[in-house]
């Protein structure tokens, strides 16, 4: 349990739907500035290979159908 006197790090979720490496650089920058970073990206994305991301969730375009 966290103490009320200790500030918690702000959290950021980096979403990457395409295989562009800039999302990994964004995660690194956020981490350097004190954010706790999580990601949502495809299976082979560069975001999964950076130590800046604490946890990565799988994004699959095949399963991302939104109801109208």
Z-matrix of the N, CA and C atoms (Angstrom, degrees):
N
C 1 1.434
C 2 1.529 1 108.72
N 3 1.329 2 116.66 1 136.31
C 4 1.451 3 121.00 2 -178.98
C 5 1.522 4 110.80 3 -85.36
N 6 1.298 5 114.71 4 145.98
C 7 1.458 6 120.72 5 176.69
C 8 1.521 7 109.38 6 -78.42
N 9 1.319 8 117.33 7 146.94
C 10 1.455 9 121.12 8 178.76
C 11 1.520 10 112.53 9 -69.64
N 12 1.327 11 117.73 10 -17.17
C 13 1.458 12 121.45 11 -177.93
C 14 1.518 13 113.54 12 -82.51
N 15 1.338 14 117.84 13 -18.56
C 16 1.457 15 120.81 14 -177.65
C 17 1.519 16 110.07 15 -95.74
N 18 1.330 17 117.21 16 125.38
C 19 1.461 18 118.78 17 178.00
C 20 1.533 19 110.49 18 -71.00
N 21 1.309 20 117.06 19 143.94
C 22 1.461 21 121.08 20 177.21
C 23 1.526 22 109.01 21 -97.38
N 24 1.299 23 115.71 22 152.65
C 25 1.459 24 120.77 23 179.51
C 26 1.525 25 109.46 24 -69.86
N 27 1.327 26 117.24 25 141.62
C 28 1.463 27 118.87 26 174.20
C 29 1.526 28 108.90 27 -64.72
N 30 1.323 29 116.39 28 150.57
C 31 1.463 30 121.04 29 -177.29
C 32 1.521 31 110.23 30 -109.60
N 33 1.332 32 115.64 31 145.71
C 34 1.461 33 121.73 32 178.05
C 35 1.515 34 109.16 33 -135.27
N 36 1.329 35 115.93 34 138.43
C 37 1.457 36 122.20 35 173.99
C 38 1.519 37 106.88 36 -112.49
N 39 1.327 38 116.59 37 117.11
C 40 1.460 39 122.15 38 179.51
C 41 1.523 40 107.60 39 -95.64
N 42 1.330 41 116.07 40 119.78
C 43 1.463 42 121.95 41 179.79
C 44 1.514 43 109.55 42 -101.25
N 45 1.316 44 116.67 43 130.53
C 46 1.461 45 121.31 44 178.87
C 47 1.522 46 108.31 45 -136.03
N 48 1.323 47 116.71 46 108.81
C 49 1.461 48 120.10 47 -178.99
C 50 1.520 49 112.16 48 -95.62
N 51 1.322 50 116.73 49 -19.26
C 52 1.467 51 121.42 50 177.73
C 53 1.525 52 108.51 51 -113.67
N 54 1.313 53 116.16 52 162.16
C 55 1.469 54 120.99 53 -176.55
C 56 1.520 55 111.01 54 -85.53
N 57 1.326 56 117.12 55 62.21
C 58 1.451 57 123.01 56 177.84
C 59 1.521 58 109.01 57 -107.27
N 60 1.322 59 118.83 58 131.13
C 61 1.466 60 121.12 59 -175.93
C 62 1.530 61 114.64 60 -73.85
N 63 1.328 62 118.76 61 -9.35
C 64 1.465 63 120.14 62 -177.76
C 65 1.529 64 112.26 63 -63.03
N 66 1.317 65 118.09 64 -27.04
C 67 1.466 66 120.43 65 177.73
C 68 1.529 67 110.54 66 -63.68
N 69 1.323 68 118.07 67 -34.36
C 70 1.461 69 121.19 68 177.65
C 71 1.526 70 110.81 69 -67.71
N 72 1.331 71 117.22 70 -38.57
C 73 1.462 72 120.57 71 176.84
C 74 1.529 73 110.93 72 -66.87
N 75 1.321 74 116.44 73 -37.32
C 76 1.461 75 120.57 74 176.26
C 77 1.530 76 110.40 75 -62.12
N 78 1.326 77 116.99 76 -44.35
C 79 1.466 78 121.37 77 178.74
C 80 1.524 79 110.88 78 -61.28
N 81 1.326 80 117.77 79 -41.42
C 82 1.466 81 121.38 80 178.05
C 83 1.529 82 111.26 81 -62.42
N 84 1.311 83 116.70 82 -42.53
C 85 1.455 84 120.75 83 178.94
C 86 1.517 85 112.45 84 -65.39
N 87 1.327 86 116.18 85 -40.91
C 88 1.466 87 120.08 86 177.96
C 89 1.524 88 110.71 87 -63.80
N 90 1.322 89 116.94 88 -42.48
C 91 1.469 90 121.29 89 -179.70
C 92 1.535 91 110.77 90 -63.47
N 93 1.336 92 115.88 91 -42.68
C 94 1.472 93 120.00 92 179.24
C 95 1.526 94 112.13 93 -62.23
N 96 1.327 95 116.11 94 -25.20
C 97 1.459 96 120.56 95 -178.97
C 98 1.516 97 112.72 96 -99.17
N 99 1.337 98 117.03 97 17.41
C 100 1.453 99 121.01 98 169.98
C 101 1.511 100 116.96 99 95.21
N 102 1.318 101 118.63 100 8.78
C 103 1.464 102 121.14 101 179.56
C 104 1.519 103 111.43 102 -86.33
N 105 1.311 104 116.20 103 148.56
C 106 1.462 105 122.76 104 166.55
C 107 1.527 106 104.85 105 -89.66
N 108 1.322 107 117.62 106 120.78
C 109 1.465 108 121.43 107 -170.64
C 110 1.521 109 111.16 108 -112.49
N 111 1.338 110 115.28 109 133.55
C 112 1.459 111 122.63 110 170.54
C 113 1.514 112 106.93 111 -124.82
N 114 1.323 113 116.34 112 160.77
C 115 1.456 114 119.97 113 -176.49
C 116 1.519 115 112.99 114 -130.96
N 117 1.316 116 114.76 115 156.84
C 118 1.456 117 123.46 116 172.84
C 119 1.517 118 105.47 117 -133.48
N 120 1.344 119 116.87 118 110.28
C 121 1.453 120 119.66 119 -172.06
C 122 1.532 121 110.83 120 -156.29
N 123 1.356 122 116.15 121 166.96
C 124 1.463 123 120.08 122 174.78
C 125 1.530 124 111.93 123 -63.92
N 126 1.303 125 115.13 124 164.59
C 127 1.466 126 122.32 125 -173.59
C 128 1.524 127 114.10 126 -56.01
N 129 1.323 128 120.19 127 -42.41
C 130 1.464 129 121.86 128 -174.79
C 131 1.529 130 112.82 129 -104.86
N 132 1.293 131 117.61 130 31.41
C 133 1.469 132 121.36 131 -177.75
C 134 1.530 133 110.98 132 -81.77
N 135 1.321 134 116.35 133 150.10
C 136 1.471 135 122.01 134 179.34
C 137 1.526 136 112.02 135 -62.80
N 138 1.307 137 117.73 136 -23.29
C 139 1.465 138 121.98 137 178.88
C 140 1.528 139 111.44 138 -60.56
N 141 1.314 140 116.96 139 -29.66
C 142 1.472 141 121.65 140 179.50
C 143 1.525 142 112.43 141 -75.34
N 144 1.325 143 117.45 142 -15.54
C 145 1.468 144 121.17 143 -175.69
C 146 1.519 145 113.42 144 -104.27
N 147 1.309 146 117.84 145 11.47
C 148 1.456 147 120.17 146 178.79
C 149 1.527 148 109.86 147 -108.55
N 150 1.310 149 115.83 148 141.96
C 151 1.463 150 120.97 149 -179.79
C 152 1.525 151 111.81 150 -73.85
N 153 1.329 152 118.02 151 -7.73
C 154 1.462 153 121.37 152 -178.68
C 155 1.527 154 112.02 153 -71.25
N 156 1.321 155 116.79 154 -22.95
C 157 1.465 156 121.30 155 -175.61
C 158 1.523 157 109.65 156 -95.69
N 159 1.331 158 115.86 157 124.01
C 160 1.460 159 120.65 158 -179.86
C 161 1.527 160 111.95 159 -75.13
N 162 1.325 161 116.59 160 -39.51
C 163 1.461 162 120.66 161 -178.95
C 164 1.516 163 108.08 162 -149.67
N 165 1.327 164 116.30 163 138.71
C 166 1.458 165 121.41 164 179.34
C 167 1.520 166 109.29 165 -118.56
N 168 1.321 167 115.49 166 130.81
C 169 1.455 168 122.25 167 176.05
C 170 1.521 169 108.23 168 -98.82
N 171 1.319 170 116.50 169 146.32
C 172 1.468 171 121.33 170 -177.47
C 173 1.518 172 110.92 171 -81.00
N 174 1.335 173 115.58 172 128.46
C 175 1.451 174 121.99 173 172.00
C 176 1.514 175 107.30 174 -109.98
N 177 1.309 176 115.81 175 124.80
C 178 1.459 177 121.04 176 177.15
C 179 1.515 178 108.21 177 -123.63
N 180 1.322 179 117.06 178 121.16
C 181 1.479 180 119.89 179 -178.88
C 182 1.520 181 110.81 180 -64.23
N 183 1.315 182 118.30 181 -24.63
C 184 1.453 183 120.86 182 179.28
C 185 1.531 184 111.71 183 -70.45
N 186 1.320 185 116.80 184 -28.38
C 187 1.456 186 119.39 185 -178.64
C 188 1.527 187 112.88 186 -104.77
N 189 1.318 188 117.64 187 10.36
C 190 1.455 189 120.14 188 -176.97
C 191 1.528 190 111.88 189 -103.03
N 192 1.305 191 117.13 190 51.46
C 193 1.454 192 121.96 191 178.96
C 194 1.529 193 107.77 192 -90.56
N 195 1.333 194 115.40 193 122.12
C 196 1.462 195 120.90 194 -179.16
C 197 1.516 196 109.24 195 -98.18
N 198 1.313 197 118.78 196 134.69
C 199 1.466 198 119.90 197 177.41
C 200 1.532 199 110.71 198 -69.86
N 201 1.305 200 115.63 199 145.48
C 202 1.480 201 119.93 200 179.68
C 203 1.498 202 111.03 201 -87.48
